[in-house]
Amino acid sequence: MLRQTSLVFFFLILFSCSSDSDGPEEEVIVIELPSVTTGTATNITINSVEINGNVTNDGGGQVTSRGFVWDTSSTPTMDNNITTNGTGEGVFNTTISNLEESTEYFVRAYATNSEGTSYGNEVSFETGSSSIVLTTLEATEVSESSAVSGGSITINGEITINIKGLCWSTEPNPTIENDKTEQGDSADEFQTTINGLSPNTTYYARSYVISGEDVYYGNQISFTTEPGMILLSTKEIIEIGETTAKGGGTITDTGGTTIIARGVCWSTAPNPTVDDSKTEDGDGDGEFESTLSGLLPYTEYYVRAYATNSEGTVYANEVTFTTLEGAPKIFDGDVVLESQQEVDDFGNQGYSEITGSLFIGKAIVTGPSDASDISSLTPLSNLETIGSTFTIYFNPDITGLDGLLGLTTIGGDLVVRFNNFINNLDGLNGLTEIGGKLEIQGEDSLLNINGLSNVLFIGGSISFQRNDSLGSIAGLQNLTEVNGSLELFQNPLLTNLDGLLALRNVKGDFWINGSALDNLTALNNLETVEGNLRIETLANLEVINGFDKLTSVSGDLRINGNASLLNIQGFSNLNDVESMRIDNNPLLAEINDFDALSQINGDLYVFANSLLTNIDAFQMITSIGGNVRLSSNHLQELGFISNLTTIGGNLNIESEYFLPNINELNNLETVGGSLVLIDTQSVNVSFENLNQIGGSLIIRDNGWLFGVEMPSLVSVVGNVEIIRNQSTSFNLDVPWGLTSIGGDLMINFNNSEFNSLQGLYVIHAFENLNNLSGDIEITWNGGLENLCGLQPLLLNGYSGNYLVEYNRNNPTQQDIINGNCSIFP
């Protein structure tokens, strides 16, 4: 069928000498600029505005982009500020933010199709201005748990106060999202008492006013609450061993409060707190003794006594000591720890090495109820070496790995899966070697892997899969080689690959899929990939570059499903690849480079890239060992593969509606599989030097085809199928070199859609054919009048089935042998 497209072709239709009248005129499809209107600006604040637009007519072509342009000068264009709000016709809207206060802006809606960009009417508005000045009062009457402050308000102009008050936090610049008071809606000075504060703590406070949707803050003040009156001291550490020691404290004054907890806390860093390791040694005042356990041999520790009352916890002076150096304690075999009690019991034995594997979590999980209750790995602080695989699996109460700071070597795999609240791997800072693979999967809270920054060797593959919050893999910065596959799969917030800046080689597949990456430039030192290289479903990626040093991909290079991809470039040194597939990139318009590539061992597939018009690549390729498929792109010429001499598999050119001719492949000599031309709008097809087709020759559903020339073609191993080519003047009037067909000869339904007596008239292309192994089927060609091209074949004793009917001329075999093969002499 004749297809309407956004690209207008004018064709001169040449009629056979038997036609007595001109054919119907071709319809000219004209694309105009789309029509778009700009709506009213609403909800104007001091720094934002809401606005809508409407694409009322697409101009006859698809609207590929729409949105708004704005500036502080009239008549803004695409060169000024811009939003992008979908495609197609209809109403759309957006909120424009980050505007300047008290400023006039001009805005217009826009819409873009293949003809260009049009603008709607211009709308102007002025942002609001702040007119409230706040001064926060200095804090007074500061105690252990409270303070008094407030604010004064100066109003310029008429403005409504909805709420006023004071907000505070232990972090600078508090907001109304922190703790706050609400003091009514009058504009007079106010005071308020802040209660519930922690003793001996610095707070920051600001007055605030809410007016409509706007929030105004006063200057920031700070104050520190009074300390508690508890007086205590830390005892010196005695009876120091390899993993234990004794200490304690003395509480000499409770300050009139009740002591509800006491003990000592310790850490390998100064100023330990009760969030670190600690003892719990009863309550009340006086002297108490403490036993410190689970220590690492020959390690310096910092210790402080603590006491807790209803107001909080107070710490005494700090003392230090160093444990004795002891012999390593080794566990021979595998260890499975499924509960916190099991972690505590194993950790208390002080093992520094496990010769087998370590599994932390439930080995069999069928649902949330099967999760372990493990919340702390601190008891494992002595552990330095794991001989085989280390797995941390399905522990919803673990928030960090701090108890593993002593771990330096894992002989097998490191697997971290489905621990929902681990947000970093900082507890692995001491790790230098992973003998097997590294796999991190389903860690919904994990933000980074900086805890692996001291790892110098990973013996197997690396896989990061479905980690919903992972934004950086910077912890891999020491790796120059991956000894297996590298999989970055469905990490939706991953924004950069800076952790791979040193990477040179990947010895397996390299798969980048489903992340927020907008560039791949961190891979500019990558030289080889010994498996497949797959770049898929990267929604923000507009340009592929950064592969300037890549020379070899032993498997397939696949680039597909990247919704924003515009250009592929940067593969200028790639000289070895098994196969290449570029598909389903809806905005891809250009492919460049690949200048060092002279052959492809497998397939070359380029399909379903609906805007791809320019391929300035592959010009040096002379041989493709597998299939070539060009389908459903926007290609206008095939010069990018004009140096091809050999295709080992099939050559498929399908649904290329903008390809006017197929005549650039004149260096092609051999197609090892089938040659398929389906559903194109090409006028002329020419393969001047093609001499052999190892499969079938299929020419089908090409609406504008005038002629096919293959003067050097000698043999087709499979069928020759010429079907449903509907041009008014399609002819095979130039003899081919074809002498042998190994299958059937099928010429069917080649009629003009305008006139059943127009279309294929003659079949001189087969005048050299003397051997046909299959059947002849020539039917429903309403304009076919001359079958004399079959005479040499029939004179040579053809013995197969012969079906010729429903054509303009339907001679028998004997008629053709006798020379009665044309309606006209």
C-alpha positions in Angstrom: 0.0 0.0 0.0 1.1 3.6 -0.6 2.1 5.1 2.8 1.7 8.8 3.7 4.8 10.1 5.4 6.1 13.5 6.7 8.7 13.4 4.0 7.2 14.4 0.6 8.5 12.6 -2.5 7.7 13.6 -6.0 7.9 10.7 -8.4 7.6 10.8 -12.2 5.5 7.8 -13.1 6.7 6.3 -16.4 4.0 4.3 -18.2 4.5 1.3 -20.6 4.3 1.8 -24.3 1.0 -0.1 -24.1 -0.7 2.6 -21.9 -3.1 5.0 -23.7 -3.7 7.5 -21.0 -1.9 9.2 -18.1 -2.2 7.7 -14.6 -3.7 9.4 -11.6 -1.9 12.3 -10.0 0.0 11.6 -6.8 -1.3 13.2 -3.6 1.1 15.7 -2.1 1.2 15.7 1.7 2.1 19.0 3.3 3.2 19.4 6.9 2.5 22.8 8.5 3.6 24.3 11.8 1.4 23.2 14.8 -1.1 25.6 16.4 -0.6 26.3 20.1 -2.2 28.7 22.7 -0.9 30.1 26.0 -3.3 30.0 29.0 -3.5 32.2 32.0 -0.8 32.6 34.7 -2.2 31.5 38.1 -1.0 30.9 41.7 1.7 33.6 41.4 4.0 33.6 44.4 7.3 35.5 45.0 9.2 32.8 43.1 6.8 30.6 41.1 3.8 30.5 38.8 1.4 27.9 37.4 0.5 28.1 33.6 -1.2 26.0 31.0 -1.1 25.6 27.2 -3.0 23.8 24.5 -1.8 22.3 21.2 -5.0 22.7 19.1 -3.6 21.4 15.8 -0.5 19.2 15.1 -0.2 20.7 11.5 -0.5 17.3 9.9 2.7 15.9 11.6 3.4 14.4 15.0 4.1 17.0 17.8 7.4 15.6 19.2 7.9 18.3 21.9 5.8 20.9 23.7 6.1 23.2 26.7 6.8 26.8 27.6 9.5 29.4 27.0 10.0 32.5 29.3 12.2 35.4 30.0 12.3 38.9 31.5 12.2 40.3 28.0 9.2 40.1 25.7 8.8 37.5 22.9 10.9 34.6 24.5 12.0 31.8 22.3 13.7 28.3 22.6 17.0 30.1 23.2 15.7 31.4 26.5 14.3 29.4 29.5 12.3 26.3 28.5 10.3 23.5 29.9 9.4 20.2 28.1 5.9 18.9 28.8 5.2 15.8 26.7 4.2 15.3 23.1 1.0 15.4 20.9 -2.1 17.5 20.9 -4.1 18.7 23.8 -3.9 20.7 27.1 -0.7 20.6 29.2 0.5 22.6 32.2 3.5 23.1 34.4 4.9 25.1 37.4 7.8 27.5 36.7 9.9 27.8 39.8 13.1 29.6 41.0 11.9 33.0 39.7 13.2 36.3 41.0 11.1 38.3 43.5 9.2 41.4 42.2 10.0 40.8 38.6 8.0 40.9 35.4 8.2 37.8 33.2 6.9 37.0 29.7 5.9 33.4 28.8 4.7 31.6 25.6 3.7 28.0 25.0 5.4 26.2 22.1 5.0 23.1 20.0 7.4 21.4 17.6 6.8 19.0 14.7 9.0 18.0 11.7 8.3 21.4 10.1 9.6 23.4 13.0 8.5 25.2 16.2 5.5 27.5 16.6 4.7 29.7 19.6 1.4 30.7 21.3 0.3 34.1 22.5 2.4 35.9 25.0 1.3 36.2 28.7 3.0 38.4 31.2 2.9 38.4 35.0 4.9 39.9 38.0 6.1 37.8 40.9 5.2 38.9 44.4 7.4 40.6 46.9 8.2 39.9 50.5 7.0 42.6 52.8 7.6 41.2 56.3 10.8 41.8 58.3 11.3 39.5 61.4 13.7 39.9 64.3 14.3 36.9 66.6 14.7 37.8 70.2 17.7 36.6 72.1 17.2 33.6 74.4 16.7 34.2 78.1 15.9 32.1 81.2 18.0 29.2 79.7 17.8 26.1 81.9 18.7 22.5 81.5 15.4 21.8 79.6 13.9 25.2 78.6 14.5 28.7 77.3 12.5 31.9 76.5 12.6 33.6 73.1 10.3 35.1 70.6 10.2 37.7 67.8 9.2 41.1 66.6 7.4 41.8 63.3 7.6 44.8 60.9 5.0 44.8 58.0 5.4 46.9 54.9 2.0 47.2 53.1 -1.1 45.2 53.6 -0.4 41.5 54.3 -2.2 38.8 56.2 -0.5 36.8 58.9 -1.9 33.3 59.2 0.5 31.9 61.9 3.5 33.2 63.7 5.9 31.5 66.1 9.3 30.2 66.8 11.1 27.1 65.3 14.2 25.4 66.7 16.6 22.5 66.1 20.0 21.3 67.1 21.1 21.9 63.5 21.5 25.4 62.0 18.8 27.2 60.1 15.7 25.4 61.6 12.4 25.6 59.7 8.8 24.9 60.4 9.5 21.3 59.6 11.4 21.1 62.9 10.0 21.7 66.4 8.0 24.9 66.6 5.4 27.0 68.5 2.3 28.7 67.1 1.5 32.1 68.6 -1.6 33.3 66.7 -1.9 35.7 63.7 -1.4 39.2 65.1 1.5 41.4 64.0 2.7 42.4 67.5 5.9 41.3 69.2 5.6 37.9 70.9 7.4 35.7 73.4 7.3 31.9 73.9 8.8 29.3 76.2 10.6 26.4 74.6 10.3 23.2 76.7 11.5 19.7 76.4 15.1 20.6 75.6 18.1 18.3 76.3 20.7 19.5 78.8 24.1 20.8 77.8 23.0 21.0 74.1 23.4 23.8 71.6 20.1 24.8 69.9 19.4 27.2 66.9 16.1 29.1 66.8 14.4 31.5 64.3 11.1 33.3 64.4 8.7 32.7 61.5 5.5 34.0 59.9 3.3 32.1 57.5 1.3 34.3 55.0 -0.7 32.4 52.5 1.7 29.9 50.8 4.8 32.0 51.8 7.0 31.4 54.9 9.3 34.2 56.3 12.1 33.6 58.8 13.9 36.0 61.1 17.6 36.0 62.0 19.0 32.9 63.6 20.0 32.8 67.3 21.7 30.1 69.2 21.9 29.1 72.9 23.2 26.1 75.0 21.1 24.6 77.7 22.5 24.2 81.2 24.3 20.9 82.0 22.9 18.4 84.6 24.3 18.3 88.1 25.5 14.7 88.0 29.1 14.4 89.1 31.0 11.2 88.2 34.5 9.9 87.3 36.0 7.1 85.3 38.2 4.5 87.0 41.5 3.4 85.6 41.4 0.2 83.6 42.8 -2.9 85.2 43.2 -6.6 84.5 43.8 -5.9 80.9 43.8 -9.1 78.7 43.6 -9.9 74.9 39.8 -9.4 74.7 38.7 -8.3 78.2 39.4 -5.7 80.8 37.9 -4.2 84.0 37.0 -0.7 84.8 34.1 1.3 86.3 33.1 4.6 87.7 32.1 6.6 90.8 29.0 8.9 91.0 29.6 11.4 93.8 26.6 13.7 93.2 23.2 12.9 91.5 22.1 16.5 91.5 18.9 15.6 93.2 17.8 13.3 90.4 17.4 9.6 90.1 20.1 7.6 88.3 18.3 5.1 86.2 21.3 3.6 84.4 25.1 3.6 84.7 28.1 1.9 83.3 31.1 2.5 81.0 31.1 2.9 77.2 34.1 2.4 74.9 35.3 2.6 71.3 38.4 2.6 69.3 37.7 6.4 68.6 37.8 9.2 71.2 34.7 10.3 73.1 32.7 7.1 73.1 29.0 7.2 73.9 26.2 4.7 74.9 25.6 4.2 71.1 29.0 2.4 71.1 29.9 -0.7 73.1 28.8 -0.3 76.8 28.1 -2.1 80.0 24.9 -1.7 82.1 25.8 -1.8 85.8 22.6 -1.1 87.6 21.4 2.3 88.9 21.8 4.7 91.8 24.9 6.6 93.0 28.2 5.5 94.5 31.0 3.3 93.1 30.5 0.6 90.5 32.7 -1.9 88.6 32.4 -2.9 84.9 33.7 -5.8 82.8 34.6 -4.9 79.2 34.4 -7.9 76.8 34.5 -8.6 73.0 37.7 -6.5 72.6 40.2 -6.9 69.8 43.7 -8.0 70.8 46.5 -5.3 70.7 44.0 -2.5 70.1 43.8 1.0 71.8 40.4 1.8 73.4 38.9 4.9 74.8 36.6 4.6 77.9 34.2 6.9 79.7 31.8 6.2 82.6 28.3 7.3 82.1 25.2 8.0 84.1 21.6 8.5 82.9 18.7 10.3 84.6 15.4 11.5 83.4 17.1 14.5 81.7 19.6 12.5 79.7 23.0 11.0 79.9 26.2 12.5 81.3 29.7 11.3 80.6 32.8 11.3 82.9 36.5 11.9 82.0 38.0 9.7 79.3 40.7 7.1 80.0 42.6 4.9 77.4 44.2 1.5 77.4 45.6 -1.1 74.9 44.7 -4.8 75.0 47.3 -7.5 75.0 48.5 -9.1 71.8 47.1 -12.7 71.5 47.3 -15.7 69.2 44.7 -15.8 66.4 41.6 -17.8 67.2 40.4 -19.8 64.1 37.0 -21.4 63.5 37.4 -24.4 61.1 34.3 -24.8 58.9 31.1 -22.9 57.9 29.1 -20.6 60.2 25.4 -19.7 60.0 24.1 -17.0 62.4 20.3 -16.7 62.2 19.6 -14.6 65.4 21.1 -11.9 67.5 21.7 -14.4 70.3 23.7 -16.6 67.9 25.7 -13.5 66.7 26.4 -12.6 70.4 27.4 -16.1 71.4 29.8 -16.6 68.4 31.3 -13.1 68.8 32.0 -13.7 72.5 34.4 -16.5 71.5 36.7 -14.0 69.8 37.4 -15.8 66.5 39.6 -13.8 64.1 39.2 -16.2 61.2 36.6 -18.5 59.7 38.1 -21.1 57.3 34.8 -21.7 55.5 31.8 -19.4 54.8 29.8 -17.0 57.0 26.0 -16.6 56.5 24.2 -13.9 58.6 20.4 -14.1 58.3 17.8 -16.8 57.7 19.0 -19.4 55.3 15.4 -20.2 54.2 13.0 -17.2 53.7 9.5 -17.6 52.5 8.1 -14.2 53.7 8.7 -11.2 56.0 7.9 -13.4 59.1 11.0 -15.4 58.4 13.4 -12.5 58.7 16.1 -12.6 61.4 16.1 -10.4 64.5 19.8 -9.5 64.1 20.3 -5.8 64.7 24.0 -5.5 65.5 27.2 -7.1 64.2 29.4 -5.5 66.9 30.2 -8.8 68.6 32.0 -9.9 65.4 34.6 -7.1 65.8 37.5 -9.6 66.2 36.8 -11.2 62.8 39.6 -10.5 60.2 39.4 -13.3 57.6 36.6 -15.4 56.0 37.9 -18.2 53.9 34.9 -18.6 51.6 31.7 -16.8 50.9 30.3 -14.1 53.2 26.5 -13.6 52.9 24.3 -11.0 54.7 20.7 -11.8 53.8 17.3 -10.5 54.8 18.1 -8.8 58.1 15.6 -5.9 58.3 16.9 -4.7 61.7 20.5 -4.2 60.6 21.2 -0.5 59.9 25.0 -0.7 59.5 28.0 -3.0 59.4 30.2 -1.2 62.0 31.0 -4.5 63.8 33.0 -5.7 60.8 35.7 -3.0 60.9 38.3 -5.7 61.5 37.5 -7.7 58.4 40.3 -7.5 55.8 39.9 -10.6 53.6 37.0 -12.6 52.1 38.3 -15.6 50.2 35.0 -16.2 48.2 32.0 -14.1 47.4 30.6 -11.1 49.2 26.8 -11.1 48.9 24.6 -8.4 50.5 20.9 -8.9 49.8 17.6 -7.5 51.0 18.7 -5.8 54.2 16.2 -2.9 53.9 17.8 -0.4 56.2 21.6 -0.6 55.5 22.4 2.8 54.0 26.2 2.5 53.7 28.9 -0.1 53.8 31.3 1.9 56.0 31.8 -1.1 58.3 33.8 -2.7 55.6 36.4 0.0 55.4 39.2 -2.4 56.4 38.4 -4.9 53.6 41.1 -5.1 50.9 40.4 -8.3 49.1 37.3 -10.2 47.8 38.3 -13.5 46.2 35.1 -14.2 44.4 32.2 -12.1 43.2 30.7 -9.0 44.7 26.9 -8.9 44.6 24.7 -6.2 46.2 21.0 -6.6 45.5 17.7 -5.2 46.7 19.3 -2.9 49.3 16.5 -0.2 49.2 18.3 2.2 51.6 21.8 1.9 50.4 23.1 5.3 49.2 26.7 4.5 48.4 29.4 1.8 48.6 32.2 4.1 49.9 32.9 1.4 52.5 34.6 -0.7 49.8 37.1 2.1 48.8 40.1 0.1 50.2 39.3 -3.0 48.2 42.2 -3.6 45.8 41.1 -7.0 44.3 37.8 -8.7 43.4 38.3 -12.1 41.9 34.9 -12.5 40.2 31.9 -10.7 38.8 30.4 -7.5 40.2 26.7 -7.0 40.3 24.6 -4.1 41.6 20.9 -4.9 41.1 17.7 -3.2 42.1 19.1 -0.9 44.8 16.5 1.8 44.8 18.5 4.5 46.6 22.1 3.8 45.3 23.5 7.1 43.8 27.2 6.3 43.6 29.6 3.4 43.1 32.7 5.5 44.0 33.9 2.7 46.3 35.3 0.9 43.2 37.8 3.6 42.3 40.8 1.3 42.8 39.7 -1.4 40.3 41.4 -1.5 36.9 40.0 -4.9 36.0 36.8 -6.9 36.6 37.5 -10.6 36.6 34.0 -11.5 35.3 30.9 -9.6 34.5 30.0 -6.1 35.6 26.2 -5.6 36.0 24.6 -2.3 36.9 21.0 -3.3 36.6 17.9 -1.3 37.7 19.5 1.1 40.1 17.2 4.0 39.4 19.0 6.8 41.2 22.5 6.0 40.0 23.7 9.3 38.5 27.4 8.7 37.7 30.0 6.0 37.1 32.9 7.9 38.6 33.9 4.8 40.6 34.9 3.2 37.3 37.4 5.9 36.2 40.3 3.5 36.6 38.6 0.6 34.8 40.5 -0.9 31.9 39.2 -4.4 31.3 36.0 -6.4 31.9 36.4 -10.1 31.5 32.8 -10.9 31.1 29.6 -9.0 30.2 29.2 -5.3 31.0 25.6 -4.4 31.4 24.3 -0.9 32.2 20.5 -0.8 32.6 17.8 1.3 34.1 19.6 4.1 36.0 19.6 7.9 36.1 22.9 8.2 34.2 23.0 11.1 31.8 26.6 10.4 30.5 29.1 7.5 30.3 32.3 9.6 30.2 33.7 7.9 33.3 34.4 4.9 31.1 37.0 6.8 29.0 39.8 4.4 30.1 37.9 1.2 29.3 39.9 -0.8 26.7 38.3 -4.3 26.4 35.0 -6.1 27.2 35.4 -9.9 26.9 31.6 -10.5 26.9 28.6 -8.4 25.8 28.4 -4.6 26.2 24.8 -3.6 26.8 23.6 0.0 27.3 19.9 -0.2 27.9 16.9 1.8 29.2 18.9 4.8 30.4 16.1 7.4 30.4 18.3 10.5 30.8 21.2 9.6 28.5 21.3 11.9 25.4 24.7 11.2 24.0 26.8 8.0 24.2 30.5 8.9 24.3 33.5 8.1 26.6 34.5 4.9 24.8 37.5 6.5 23.0 39.9 3.8 24.3 37.7 0.8 23.8 39.2 -1.5 21.2 37.4 -4.9 21.6 34.0 -6.3 22.5 34.2 -10.0 22.3 30.4 -10.4 22.5 27.6 -8.2 21.3 27.4 -4.4 21.5 23.8 -3.6 22.3 22.3 -0.1 22.6 18.6 -0.2 23.0 15.6 1.3 24.7 17.2 4.6 25.7 14.3 7.1 25.6 16.3 10.3 25.4 19.3 9.1 23.3 20.1 11.5 20.4 23.6 10.6 19.3 26.0 7.6 19.4 29.7 8.5 19.1 33.0 7.9 20.7 33.8 4.4 19.4 36.5 5.6 17.1 39.1 2.9 18.2 36.7 -0.1 18.3 38.2 -2.7 15.9 36.7 -6.0 17.1 33.1 -6.8 17.9 31.1 -10.0 17.6 27.7 -8.5 16.8 26.0 -5.0 17.0 22.4 -4.2 17.8 21.0 -0.6 18.0 17.3 -0.6 18.4 14.2 1.1 20.0 15.9 4.4 20.7 13.0 6.7 19.7 14.9 10.0 19.5 18.2 8.7 18.1 19.1 10.8 15.0 22.8 10.1 14.5 25.4 7.4 14.7 29.0 8.4 14.3 32.5 7.0 14.5 33.3 3.2 14.4 36.1 4.2 11.9 38.4 1.4 13.0 35.9 -1.4 12.5 36.5 -3.3 9.3 34.4 -6.4 9.9 31.7 -7.7 12.2 31.9 -11.4 13.0 28.2 -11.8 13.8 25.1 -9.6 13.1 24.4 -5.9 12.5 20.9 -4.9 13.5 19.7 -1.3 13.3 15.9 -1.2 13.8 13.0 0.7 15.4 14.9 4.0 15.7 12.1 6.1 14.2 14.1 9.4 13.9 17.4 7.9 12.8 18.3 9.7 9.5 22.1 9.9 9.6 24.6 7.1 10.1 28.1 8.5 9.6 29.7 5.2 10.7 30.6 1.7 9.5 32.1 3.0 6.2 35.2 0.8 6.7 33.3 -2.5 7.2 33.7 -4.9 4.3 32.5 -8.1 5.8 29.6 -9.0 8.2 29.6 -12.7 9.2 26.0 -12.9 10.3 22.8 -11.1 9.4 22.1 -7.5 8.5 18.8 -6.0 9.5 17.7 -2.4 8.7 14.1 -1.9 9.7 11.7 0.9 10.8 14.3 3.7 10.9 14.2 7.0 9.1 17.1 6.2 6.8 17.5 8.1 3.6 20.5 6.4 2.1 22.7 3.3 2.7 26.1 4.8 2.0 27.3 3.9 5.5 27.6 0.2 4.4 28.6 0.9 0.8 31.9 -0.9 1.2 30.4 -4.3 2.2 31.5 -7.1 0.0 30.2 -10.1 2.0 27.2 -10.8 4.3 27.4 -14.3 5.8 23.7 -14.4 6.8 20.5 -12.6 5.7 20.2 -9.0 4.4 16.8 -7.6 5.5 15.7 -4.1 4.6 12.2 -3.7 5.9 9.8 -0.8 6.5 12.3 1.9 5.6 9.7 4.3 4.3 12.1 7.2 3.6 14.7 5.3 1.6 14.3 6.6 -2.0 16.6 4.1 -3.6 18.7 1.0 -2.8 21.7 1.5 -5.0 24.6 2.1 -2.7 25.5 -1.6 -2.1 27.2 -2.1 -5.5 30.4 -3.6 -3.8 28.3 -6.4 -2.3 29.2 -9.7 -3.9 27.8 -12.5 -1.7 24.8 -12.8 0.6 25.1 -16.1 2.5 21.4 -16.2 3.6 18.3 -14.5 2.2 18.0 -11.1 0.6 14.7 -9.5 1.8 13.3 -6.2 0.7 9.9 -5.6 2.3 7.6 -2.6 2.7 10.0 0.1 1.5 9.2 3.2 -0.6 12.3 2.8 -2.7 12.0 3.5 -6.4 15.0 1.7 -7.8 17.0 -1.3 -6.5 20.4 -2.1 -7.9 23.0 -4.7 -6.8 25.6 -4.4 -9.6 28.1 -7.0 -8.3 26.0 -9.3 -6.3 26.6 -12.8 -7.7 25.2 -15.3 -5.2 22.3 -15.5 -2.7 22.6 -18.4 -0.3 19.0 -18.3 0.8 15.9 -16.8 -0.8 15.4 -13.5 -2.7 12.2 -11.9 -1.4 10.9 -8.6 -2.8 7.5 -7.9 -1.3 5.1 -5.0 -0.5 7.2 -2.2 -2.0 4.8 0.5 -3.1 7.0 2.7 -5.4 9.3 0.1 -6.9 10.0 0.7 -10.6 12.8 -1.8 -11.3 15.3 -4.3 -9.8 18.7 -4.7 -11.4 21.1 -7.6 -10.5 23.2 -8.0 -13.6 25.9 -10.1 -11.9 23.6 -12.5 -9.9 24.2 -16.1 -11.0 22.4 -18.2 -8.4 19.8 -18.1 -5.7 19.8 -21.2 -3.5 16.3 -20.7 -2.1 13.1 -19.2 -3.6 12.7 -16.1 -5.6 9.5 -14.3 -4.4 8.3 -11.1 -6.0 5.0 -10.3 -4.4 2.6 -7.4 -3.9 4.8 -4.6 -5.3 2.2 -2.0 -6.3 3.9 0.6 -8.4 2.1 1.6 -11.6 5.2 0.9 -13.6 7.1 -1.9 -11.9 9.0 -3.9 -14.4 11.7 -6.5 -14.6 12.7 -5.5 -18.0 16.5 -5.6 -17.5 17.9 -9.2 -17.8 19.7 -10.5 -14.7 22.7 -12.8 -14.8 20.6 -15.4 -12.9 21.1 -19.0 -14.3 19.9 -21.1 -11.3 17.2 -21.0 -8.6 17.3 -23.8 -6.0 13.6 -23.3 -4.9 10.4 -21.8 -6.3 9.9 -18.9 -8.6 6.8 -16.9 -7.3 5.6 -13.7 -9.0 2.2 -12.8 -7.5 -0.1 -9.8 -7.0 2.1 -7.2 -8.5 -0.6 -4.7 -9.5 -1.0 -0.9 -9.1 -3.4 0.0 -6.4 -4.9 2.5 -8.8 -5.5 0.2 -11.8 -5.4 -3.6 -11.8 -4.0 -3.5 -15.4 -1.0 -1.5 -14.3 2.1 -2.8 -12.5 4.4 -5.5 -13.6 4.4 -5.8 -17.4 7.4 -7.9 -18.4 9.8 -10.4 -16.7 12.9 -10.2 -18.9 15.0 -10.5 -15.7 15.0 -14.3 -16.1 16.2 -14.6 -19.7 19.4 -16.3 -18.5 17.6 -18.8 -16.2 18.2 -22.4 -17.3 17.8 -24.3 -14.0 14.8 -24.1 -11.5 14.5 -26.8 -8.9 11.1 -25.8 -7.6 7.8 -24.7 -9.0 6.7 -21.8 -11.1 3.8 -19.7 -9.7 2.9 -16.5 -11.6 -0.6 -15.3 -10.7 -2.7 -12.2 -10.2 -0.4 -9.7 -12.0 -3.2 -7.8 -13.9 -0.8 -5.9 -16.2 1.6 -8.8 -17.0 1.7 -9.2 -20.8 5.1 -10.5 -21.6 6.4 -13.8 -20.2 9.1 -14.4 -22.8 11.8 -14.2 -20.2 10.9 -17.8 -19.2 11.5 -19.3 -22.7 15.2 -20.3 -22.1 14.2 -22.2 -18.9 11.3 -24.1 -20.6 13.4 -24.9 -23.7 15.9 -26.4 -21.3 13.4 -29.1 -20.3 11.9 -27.6 -17.1 9.8 -30.4 -15.4 8.4 -28.8 -12.3 4.8 -27.5 -11.6 3.7 -24.6 -13.8 0.9 -22.3 -12.6 0.3 -19.2 -14.6 -3.2 -17.6 -14.2 -5.1 -14.4 -13.6 -2.5 -12.3 -15.3 -3.2 -10.1 -18.4 -1.5 -12.8 -20.4 -1.5 -16.5 -19.3 0.4 -18.6 -21.9 0.9 -22.3 -21.4 4.4 -23.8 -21.3 4.1 -24.8 -24.9 2.9 -21.3 -25.9 6.1 -19.9 -24.4 8.2 -22.5 -26.1 6.6 -21.7 -29.4 7.2 -18.0 -28.9 3.6 -17.1 -28.1 4.6 -15.4 -24.8 3.6 -11.8 -25.3 0.2 -10.1 -26.1 2.0 -7.7 -28.4 4.4 -9.0 -31.1 
